[in-house]
Amino acid sequence: MKIIDQIFQLKLVLTGILLFLVQIGFSQETQNSELYKTIMSRDSLLFTIGFNTCDFSQFENLFSDQLEFYHDKGGLSNKAEFLQTFKSGLCGSPDTYRSRRELVAGSTKIYPLYNKGVLYGAIQEGIHLFYETTTAKGQPLLKQNEKLVGKAKFNHLWILENNVWKLKRSLSYDHEATNTTEARSGLFDDDTETEKWLKENNVPTLGLGIIAEGKLKQVKVFGKLKREVPAPYNTLWNVASLTKPVTAIVALKLVSQGKWNLDEPLYKYWTDPDIAQDPNHKLLTTRIILSHQTGFPNWRYFNESGKLDFKFKPGTQYQYSGEGLEYLRKALEKKFHKTLDQLASELIFEPLKMNDTQLIWNDKIDLSRYAVNYDNNGNAYEPTKNKTANAADDLITTIEDYSTFLCSVMSSEGLSKKVFDDMISHQVQTKKDKYFGLGFEIYDLGNNNYALSHGGADKGVQTIFFLLPKTKQGLVIFTNVDDGYKVYEKAVQHYLGEDGNKIISIETNK
């Protein structure tokens, strides 16, 4: 009971410190701050070099002599006790057993500690996973034999001692003993387990783009294109409505160049014959279209008449509409005497070297890399073969190309500050803590943090992405089946951590 009381008291102290920081105005560090980088560097030495490899050359010097290690299963240890347990336990027989710790992406938060304006420490909190590799004595440790065995939360108190960062307090708690088949926490890291999971859920192909520090860090493609043909990393996908952000950025780059105006009425360039006699058409602007406030249905063929009309006065409420993006395309093409695919190539595809991306189906498409689209019963759909660009639908691209595009958006390449600020502003609310900006959905994650997103859905297509501009993280998810959306939640939780959980909560109204 004494140990439990000590852990409880230390949790209260750390919680009190965090509350105090909030009250006096200190907030968590961004991933670009020097303190964040410094603490993560110490974390890397502690785990990546020390814990994961049993390299003691720097390990012992990372700890304060006053180290107190609190473990909800193993009790309280001082520095000497902790090191002895580590050396004789985890590192006692490295030829037959090895543990590896991995941070859950997006879970780390770091808070500075000041005394009279002088930095003296930092609190680090996060979630980590633990893997084990075992083998017969004398046989090599193989990565494919690694299994997820646990998950835990942690709090670290780092203190500057003689200008050197030392770990002085460590809490390791909320341990969950698990394995890959039970918790699925190891999905997306264990390729074999991920392939098995996709097969169980009848998802033929899954593509993931992992963005960190504002750059595409990894492309992962799982599953098969057809029969026994593994999907390559450069698989070609129809991404449905993920076309819309591309059209939006074409317009916003032209606005940034002073060649287009967000609030200029579009009737000066284009008026659809179906609505020419309705005075509401004179209210349509690029801003209203990119924030989905046109009053149009999603597609005119949803109407019994098959003609375009207004369901409400433009600019007064939200209604998602592909027709709006097509309306903008026709206005842009009239103004610039170029097709949308020409404008997109000049402004986006060519500068970013997106060589596998196009708005029109033609002979350039490598069918051997194309992810055929399926219904839930495994029946293939015929590909949509657009002969002219559709501003709202049917972009063909790869995970690498589209992720590269999103990285450029997150760093506001080719966008003026004013235009970028307009793009991420709350133009219209769509549900609690969710809005449409200009071309992108916006999730309000609290503490001035937000996510940009857009999804795509067609026959045999389910795609989505999330960008976290504050932390420079992102996740791109492509699937090629009607209910591919069922993989979203686990992927978002795995790669975006607590921010991912907030996004899921907003979507599910929890």
NUNUSE-212208 format. One line per 3 residues: number of its first residue (from 1); their letters; for each residue x, y negated, z negated of C-alpha. Coordinates in Angstrom, 1 decimal, padded with zeros to 4 digits. Example, Ala and Ser with C-alpha at 12.3 -4.5 7.8 and 13.67 -1.06 7.14 Angstrom:
// residues 2
1	as	012.3/004.5/-007.8 | 013.7/001.1/-007.1
***
This chain:
// residues 510
1	mki	000.0/000.0/000.0 | 002.9/-002.3/-000.7 | 004.2/-002.1/002.9
4	idq	000.7/-002.6/004.3 | 000.3/-005.7/002.1 | 003.7/-007.0/003.3
7	ifq	002.7/-006.6/006.9 | -000.6/-008.2/006.3 | 001.1/-011.2/004.6
10	lkl	003.6/-011.6/007.4 | 000.7/-011.6/009.9 | -001.0/-014.3/008.0
13	vlt	002.2/-016.4/007.9 | 002.8/-016.0/011.7 | -000.9/-016.8/012.4
16	gil	-000.6/-019.8/010.2 | 002.4/-021.0/012.0 | 000.6/-020.6/015.4
19	lfl	-002.4/-022.5/014.1 | -000.1/-025.2/012.8 | 001.6/-025.6/016.2
22	vqi	-001.8/-026.0/017.8 | -002.8/-028.6/015.3 | 000.3/-030.7/015.7
25	gfs	000.3/-030.6/019.5 | 002.9/-028.0/020.4 | 001.6/-025.5/023.0
28	qet	003.0/-022.3/024.4 | 006.0/-022.6/026.8 | 005.5/-022.3/030.5
31	qns	007.6/-019.7/032.4 | 009.6/-022.5/033.9 | 010.8/-023.9/030.6
34	ely	014.3/-023.4/029.4 | 013.1/-022.0/026.1 | 010.9/-019.4/027.8
37	kti	013.8/-018.3/030.0 | 016.2/-018.2/027.0 | 013.9/-016.1/024.9
40	msr	013.1/-013.8/027.8 | 016.9/-013.4/028.3 | 017.2/-012.3/024.7
43	dsl	014.3/-010.0/025.1 | 016.0/-008.5/028.2 | 019.2/-007.8/026.2
46	lft	017.2/-006.3/023.4 | 015.2/-003.9/025.5 | 016.4/-003.6/029.1
49	igf	020.0/-003.2/028.0 | 019.7/-002.1/024.4 | 016.6/000.0/023.9
52	ntc	016.3/001.4/027.4 | 019.9/002.4/027.8 | 021.2/002.8/024.3
55	dfs	024.0/000.3/025.1 | 025.2/-001.0/021.7 | 027.8/-003.4/023.1
58	qfe	025.5/-006.4/022.6 | 022.6/-004.8/020.8 | 023.6/-005.2/017.1
61	nlf	024.5/-008.9/017.6 | 021.0/-009.8/018.7 | 019.7/-009.4/015.1
64	sdq	019.9/-011.7/012.1 | 021.5/-010.2/009.0 | 018.2/-010.9/007.4
67	lef	016.2/-008.9/009.9 | 012.9/-007.5/008.7 | 011.2/-005.0/011.0
70	yhd	007.6/-004.2/010.3 | 006.0/-001.2/012.0 | 002.4/-000.2/011.5
73	kgg	003.3/003.5/011.5 | 006.9/003.5/010.3 | 006.9/000.9/007.5
76	lsn	009.4/-001.8/006.7 | 013.1/-001.7/007.6 | 016.0/-004.0/007.1
79	kae	018.8/-004.4/009.7 | 020.9/-001.5/008.6 | 018.0/000.8/008.3
82	flq	016.6/-000.2/011.7 | 019.9/000.3/013.5 | 020.5/003.7/011.8
85	tfk	017.0/004.9/012.8 | 017.6/003.6/016.3 | 021.0/005.3/016.8
88	sgl	020.1/008.6/015.3 | 016.6/008.8/016.6 | 015.9/007.2/020.0
91	cgs	019.5/007.4/021.1 | 020.4/010.6/019.3 | 020.2/013.0/022.3
94	pdt	020.2/010.9/025.5 | 021.0/013.9/027.7 | 017.6/015.5/027.0
97	yrs	015.4/012.5/026.0 | 015.1/008.9/026.8 | 012.6/006.1/025.9
100	rre	011.9/003.1/028.0 | 010.0/000.0/027.1 | 008.2/-002.2/029.6
103	lva	006.5/-005.5/029.1 | 002.9/-005.8/030.3 | 003.0/-008.4/033.0
106	gst	001.5/-011.7/031.9 | 001.2/-010.8/028.2 | 004.2/-012.7/026.9
109	kiy	003.6/-016.0/025.2 | 006.3/-018.1/023.5 | 005.8/-020.9/021.1
112	ply	008.5/-023.3/019.9 | 009.2/-024.0/016.2 | 010.4/-027.5/015.2
115	nkg	011.7/-029.1/012.0 | 011.6/-032.9/012.0 | 011.7/-032.8/015.8
118	vly	014.6/-030.3/016.0 | 014.1/-026.9/017.6 | 015.1/-024.2/015.2
121	gai	013.1/-021.1/016.3 | 010.5/-019.6/018.5 | 007.6/-017.1/018.2
124	qeg	007.3/-014.5/021.0 | 004.2/-012.4/021.3 | 003.3/-009.8/023.9
127	ihl	002.2/-006.3/024.7 | 004.5/-003.5/025.8 | 004.3/000.0/027.1
130	fye	006.6/002.9/026.2 | 007.6/005.7/028.5 | 009.5/008.9/027.7
133	ttt	011.6/011.1/029.9 | 012.5/014.6/028.8 | 014.4/017.4/030.5
136	akg	016.2/020.6/029.8 | 019.6/020.2/028.1 | 022.3/019.7/030.7
139	qpl	019.9/018.6/033.4 | 019.7/015.0/034.7 | 017.0/012.6/033.5
142	lkq	014.7/012.0/036.5 | 012.4/009.0/036.9 | 009.7/011.2/038.3
145	nek	009.6/013.1/035.0 | 008.8/009.9/033.1 | 005.4/009.7/031.3
148	lvg	003.6/006.8/029.6 | 003.3/007.7/025.9 | 002.3/004.6/024.1
151	kak	001.2/001.0/024.0 | 001.7/-001.7/021.3 | 001.5/-005.4/020.5
154	fnh	004.4/-007.2/019.1 | 005.4/-010.6/017.5 | 009.0/-011.7/017.3
157	lwi	010.4/-014.5/015.3 | 013.6/-015.8/016.9 | 015.8/-018.2/014.9
160	len	018.8/-020.3/015.9 | 021.7/-019.3/013.7 | 024.9/-021.3/014.4
163	nvw	023.4/-022.2/017.8 | 022.9/-018.5/018.6 | 019.4/-017.0/019.0
166	klk	018.8/-014.1/016.6 | 015.8/-011.9/016.0 | 014.9/-012.4/012.3
169	rsl	011.4/-010.9/012.0 | 009.7/-008.3/014.2 | 006.2/-006.9/014.0
172	syd	005.2/-003.9/016.0 | 001.6/-003.0/015.6 | -001.7/-001.8/017.1
175	hea	000.2/001.3/018.5 | -001.9/003.5/020.8 | -000.6/007.0/021.5
178	tnt	-001.6/007.8/025.1 | -000.5/009.3/028.4 | -001.0/008.4/032.0
181	tea	-003.9/010.8/032.6 | -005.9/009.6/029.5 | -005.4/005.8/029.5
184	rsg	-004.3/005.1/033.0 | -002.1/002.3/031.7 | 000.7/003.8/033.8
187	lfd	-001.2/003.3/037.0 | 000.6/001.4/039.7 | 004.0/002.2/038.1
190	ddt	003.8/006.0/038.5 | 003.2/006.5/042.2 | 002.2/010.1/041.9
193	ete	-000.4/009.2/039.2 | -001.7/006.3/041.3 | -002.1/008.5/044.4
196	kwl	-004.0/011.0/042.3 | -006.3/008.3/040.8 | -007.1/006.9/044.2
199	ken	-008.0/010.4/045.5 | -010.2/011.0/042.5 | -012.0/007.7/043.3
202	nvp	-012.2/008.2/047.0 | -010.1/005.2/047.9 | -008.2/006.0/051.1
205	tlg	-005.6/003.2/050.9 | -004.6/000.5/048.4 | -002.3/-002.4/049.0
208	lgi	-000.8/-004.6/046.3 | 001.2/-007.7/046.4 | 002.9/-008.7/043.1
211	iae	003.9/-012.4/042.8 | 006.1/-013.7/040.0 | 008.1/-016.9/039.6
214	gkl	006.3/-018.2/042.7 | 007.7/-015.5/045.0 | 006.5/-012.2/046.3
217	kqv	008.4/-009.7/044.2 | 006.9/-006.4/045.3 | 004.7/-004.8/047.9
220	kvf	003.1/-001.5/047.0 | 000.9/000.5/049.4 | -000.7/003.8/048.3
223	gkl	-002.7/006.4/050.1 | -003.0/007.5/053.7 | -004.1/005.8/056.9
226	kre	-005.7/008.9/058.3 | -005.4/012.6/057.5 | -001.8/013.2/056.4
229	vpa	-000.3/009.9/057.6 | 001.1/007.9/054.6 | 000.2/004.2/054.6
232	pyn	003.4/002.2/055.3 | 004.3/-000.9/053.3 | 003.5/-003.0/056.4
235	tlw	000.0/-001.5/056.9 | -002.3/-003.8/058.9 | -005.6/-004.7/057.2
238	nva	-008.8/-006.5/058.1 | -009.2/-008.7/055.0 | -012.7/-010.1/055.8
241	slt	-013.4/-013.4/054.0 | -009.7/-013.8/052.9 | -009.8/-015.5/056.3
244	kpv	-011.5/-018.5/054.7 | -008.5/-019.8/052.6 | -006.4/-019.8/055.8
247	tai	-009.0/-022.0/057.6 | -009.1/-024.2/054.5 | -005.4/-024.7/054.4
250	val	-005.3/-025.5/058.2 | -007.8/-028.3/057.4 | -006.0/-029.4/054.2
253	klv	-002.6/-029.6/056.0 | -004.2/-031.8/058.7 | -005.6/-034.0/055.9
256	sqg	-002.2/-034.2/054.3 | -000.7/-035.3/057.6 | -003.3/-038.1/057.9
259	kwn	-004.9/-036.4/061.0 | -008.1/-035.4/059.4 | -010.4/-036.8/056.7
262	lde	-012.1/-034.7/054.0 | -015.1/-037.0/053.8 | -015.6/-038.0/057.4
265	ply	-019.0/-036.8/058.7 | -018.4/-034.0/061.1 | -021.2/-034.9/063.5
268	kyw	-018.6/-037.3/065.1 | -017.0/-034.1/066.5 | -019.6/-031.4/066.5
271	tdp	-023.3/-030.9/065.9 | -024.9/-027.5/066.1 | -027.9/-027.5/068.5
274	dia	-030.0/-025.7/065.9 | -029.9/-028.6/063.5 | -029.4/-031.5/065.8
277	qdp	-032.9/-032.9/064.9 | -032.4/-032.5/061.2 | -030.9/-035.7/059.6
280	nhk	-029.1/-033.6/057.0 | -026.5/-032.7/059.6 | -025.0/-036.2/059.3
283	llt	-024.1/-035.4/055.6 | -021.8/-032.6/056.5 | -018.1/-033.2/055.7
286	tri	-015.1/-031.0/055.3 | -015.2/-031.4/051.5 | -018.8/-030.1/051.4
289	ils	-018.0/-027.2/053.7 | -014.9/-026.1/051.8 | -016.8/-026.2/048.5
292	hqt	-019.7/-024.3/050.0 | -022.3/-027.0/049.5 | -023.6/-027.2/053.1
295	gfp	-027.1/-025.8/052.4 | -026.6/-023.2/055.1 | -027.3/-019.5/054.7
298	nwr	-024.2/-017.2/054.7 | -025.0/-016.4/058.3 | -027.8/-017.6/060.6
301	yfn	-028.9/-014.1/061.5 | -030.1/-013.7/057.9 | -033.0/-016.0/059.0
304	esg	-036.0/-014.4/060.7 | -035.6/-016.9/063.5 | -031.9/-016.2/063.9
307	kld	-031.3/-020.0/064.0 | -029.2/-022.1/061.7 | -031.1/-024.3/059.2
310	fkf	-030.6/-026.1/055.8 | -031.9/-024.5/052.6 | -031.2/-027.6/050.6
313	kpg	-029.7/-031.1/051.1 | -025.9/-030.8/051.6 | -023.8/-031.7/048.6
316	tqy	-026.4/-031.0/046.0 | -025.7/-027.4/045.1 | -023.6/-024.3/045.8
319	qys	-024.4/-021.6/048.3 | -021.7/-019.4/049.8 | -021.7/-019.7/053.6
322	geg	-019.6/-018.3/056.4 | -021.5/-020.5/058.8 | -020.0/-023.6/057.1
325	ley	-016.5/-022.5/057.9 | -017.5/-021.7/061.5 | -019.0/-025.2/061.7
328	lrk	-015.7/-026.7/060.5 | -013.8/-024.6/063.1 | -015.8/-026.0/066.0
331	ale	-015.3/-029.6/064.7 | -011.5/-029.1/064.4 | -011.3/-027.5/067.8
334	kkf	-013.3/-030.4/069.4 | -011.0/-033.0/067.7 | -007.7/-031.4/068.4
337	hkt	-008.4/-029.7/071.7 | -006.9/-026.5/070.3 | -008.4/-023.2/069.1
340	ldq	-008.3/-022.3/065.5 | -005.8/-019.5/066.1 | -003.5/-022.0/067.8
343	las	-003.8/-024.4/064.9 | -003.3/-021.7/062.3 | -000.2/-020.4/064.2
346	eli	001.4/-023.9/064.4 | 000.6/-024.9/060.8 | 000.9/-021.6/058.9
349	fep	001.8/-018.3/060.7 | 004.8/-019.5/062.6 | 006.4/-021.7/059.9
352	lkm	006.0/-018.8/057.3 | 007.0/-016.1/059.9 | 003.8/-014.3/059.4
355	ndt	004.4/-012.2/062.5 | 001.9/-009.5/061.6 | -001.0/-011.9/061.1
358	qli	-003.6/-012.9/063.7 | -007.2/-014.1/064.0 | -007.9/-012.3/067.3
361	wnd	-007.9/-008.6/068.1 | -005.5/-007.9/071.0 | -002.9/-005.6/072.3
364	kid	-000.3/-006.9/069.8 | -002.0/-004.9/067.0 | -000.1/-001.8/066.2
367	lsr	-002.9/000.7/065.8 | -000.5/003.2/064.2 | -000.3/000.9/061.2
370	yav	-004.0/-000.2/061.0 | -006.0/000.8/057.9 | -009.2/002.3/059.3
373	nyd	-012.2/001.2/057.3 | -014.5/003.8/055.6 | -017.9/004.1/054.0
376	nng	-018.3/005.8/050.6 | -018.8/009.2/052.3 | -015.6/009.0/054.2
379	nay	-017.1/008.0/057.6 | -015.0/005.6/059.6 | -016.3/002.3/060.9
382	ept	-015.4/001.0/064.3 | -012.9/-001.9/064.0 | -014.2/-005.4/064.5
385	knk	-012.4/-006.7/067.6 | -012.9/-010.5/067.8 | -012.0/-012.0/071.1
388	tan	-012.2/-015.5/069.6 | -011.2/-016.6/066.2 | -013.8/-016.5/063.4
391	aad	-013.0/-019.1/060.7 | -014.7/-017.1/058.0 | -013.9/-013.4/058.7
394	dli	-011.8/-010.6/060.2 | -008.2/-011.9/059.8 | -005.7/-009.1/060.5
397	tti	-002.6/-009.2/058.2 | -000.3/-007.3/055.9 | 000.2/-007.5/052.1
400	edy	003.6/-009.2/052.7 | 002.3/-011.8/055.2 | -000.7/-012.8/053.1
403	stf	001.2/-012.9/049.9 | 003.8/-015.1/051.6 | 000.9/-017.4/052.6
406	lcs	-000.4/-017.5/049.0 | 003.1/-018.3/047.6 | 003.2/-021.3/050.0
409	vms	-000.2/-022.4/048.8 | 000.8/-022.1/045.1 | 003.9/-024.3/045.7
412	seg	001.7/-026.8/047.7 | 003.9/-026.5/050.8 | 002.6/-028.9/053.5
415	lsk	000.0/-030.4/051.1 | 000.2/-033.8/049.6 | -000.3/-034.1/045.8
418	kvf	-003.7/-035.7/046.3 | -004.9/-033.0/048.6 | -003.6/-030.2/046.3
421	ddm	-005.3/-031.9/043.3 | -008.5/-032.1/045.3 | -008.1/-028.4/046.3
424	ish	-007.9/-027.2/042.7 | -010.5/-029.6/041.3 | -013.9/-028.4/040.2
427	qvq	-016.1/-029.4/043.2 | -019.1/-027.4/042.2 | -019.8/-024.9/039.4
430	tkk	-020.8/-021.3/040.4 | -021.1/-019.7/037.0 | -019.8/-020.2/033.4
433	dky	-016.1/-021.1/033.6 | -016.0/-020.5/037.3 | -016.0/-023.1/040.1
436	fgl	-015.4/-023.7/043.8 | -012.6/-026.1/044.7 | -011.7/-026.6/048.3
439	gfe	-011.4/-023.2/049.9 | -010.6/-021.5/046.7 | -012.6/-020.2/043.7
442	iyd	-011.3/-021.5/040.3 | -011.4/-019.6/037.0 | -011.0/-021.8/033.9
445	lgn	-008.9/-019.8/031.6 | -008.6/-022.3/028.8 | -005.6/-024.3/027.5
448	nny	-005.4/-026.1/030.8 | -004.7/-022.8/032.5 | -006.6/-021.7/035.6
451	als	-006.6/-019.1/038.4 | -007.3/-019.6/042.1 | -009.0/-016.7/043.8
454	hgg	-011.0/-015.5/046.8 | -012.6/-012.2/047.7 | -013.5/-010.5/050.9
457	adk	-016.1/-007.9/051.6 | -017.3/-006.3/054.9 | -018.0/-002.8/056.1
460	gvq	-015.1/-000.7/054.7 | -013.3/-003.8/053.4 | -012.8/-005.0/049.8
463	tif	-010.1/-007.5/049.2 | -009.2/-010.1/046.6 | -006.4/-012.2/045.2
466	fll	-005.6/-014.2/042.1 | -003.1/-017.0/041.7 | -001.9/-018.5/038.4
469	pkt	-000.2/-021.7/039.4 | 000.8/-022.6/035.8 | 002.8/-019.4/035.4
472	kqg	003.6/-018.8/039.1 | 002.1/-015.4/039.0 | -000.2/-013.7/041.5
475	lvi	-001.8/-010.5/042.6 | -003.1/-009.5/046.0 | -005.4/-006.4/046.3
478	ftn	-006.5/-004.9/049.7 | -008.6/-001.7/050.1 | -010.3/-000.1/053.1
481	vdd	-013.5/001.4/051.7 | -017.0/000.1/050.9 | -016.5/000.3/047.1
484	gyk	-012.8/-000.4/046.9 | -013.6/-003.2/044.4 | -013.7/-000.5/041.7
487	vye	-009.8/-000.6/041.5 | -009.8/-004.3/040.8 | -010.2/-004.3/037.0
490	kav	-007.4/-001.9/036.2 | -005.0/-003.7/038.7 | -005.8/-007.1/037.3
493	qhy	-005.4/-006.0/033.7 | -002.1/-004.2/034.5 | -000.5/-007.1/036.4
496	lge	-002.0/-010.2/034.9 | -002.3/-009.1/031.2 | -004.3/-011.4/029.0
499	dgn	-005.1/-013.8/031.8 | -006.4/-010.9/033.8 | -008.7/-010.0/030.9
502	kii	-010.0/-013.5/030.8 | -010.8/-013.4/034.5 | -012.6/-010.1/034.0
505	sie	-014.6/-011.6/031.1 | -015.7/-014.5/033.2 | -016.8/-012.2/036.0
508	tnk	-018.7/-009.8/033.6 | -020.0/-012.7/031.4 | -018.5/-011.1/028.3
***
